[in-house]
């Protein structure tokens, strides 16, 4: 699966987990936080897709989200980060 497609799949998954996914530009890479009880992921749209993917994967792993319903290719991509 191409990186852009992985990014779309993870974005849809995180939105389904009640995260707001925001893309912006500036002197930041991205991350997640809680603002007024809303879970937010902010991603710099100018960084490479691979770095955007790593932000999404880090949220999934840090918050121990159940990603077992995702496609196998997406699950395998996430699992690559576990072994690093």
Rosetta blueprint (number, residue, H / E / L):
1 X L
2 X L
3 X H
4 X H
5 X H
6 X H
7 X H
8 X H
9 X H
10 X H
11 X H
12 X H
13 X H
14 X H
15 X H
16 X H
17 X L
18 X L
19 X E
20 X E
21 X E
22 X E
23 X E
24 X E
25 X L
26 X L
27 X L
28 X L
29 X L
30 X E
31 X E
32 X E
33 X E
34 X E
35 X E
36 X L
37 X L
38 X E
39 X E
40 X E
41 X E
42 X E
43 X E
44 X E
45 X L
46 X L
47 X L
48 X L
49 X H
50 X H
51 X H
52 X H
53 X H
54 X H
55 X H
56 X H
57 X H
58 X H
59 X H
60 X H
61 X H
62 X H
63 X L
64 X L
65 X L
66 X L
67 X L
68 X L
69 X L
70 X L
71 X L
72 X H
73 X H
74 X H
75 X H
76 X H
77 X H
78 X H
79 X H
80 X H
81 X H
82 X H
83 X L
84 X L
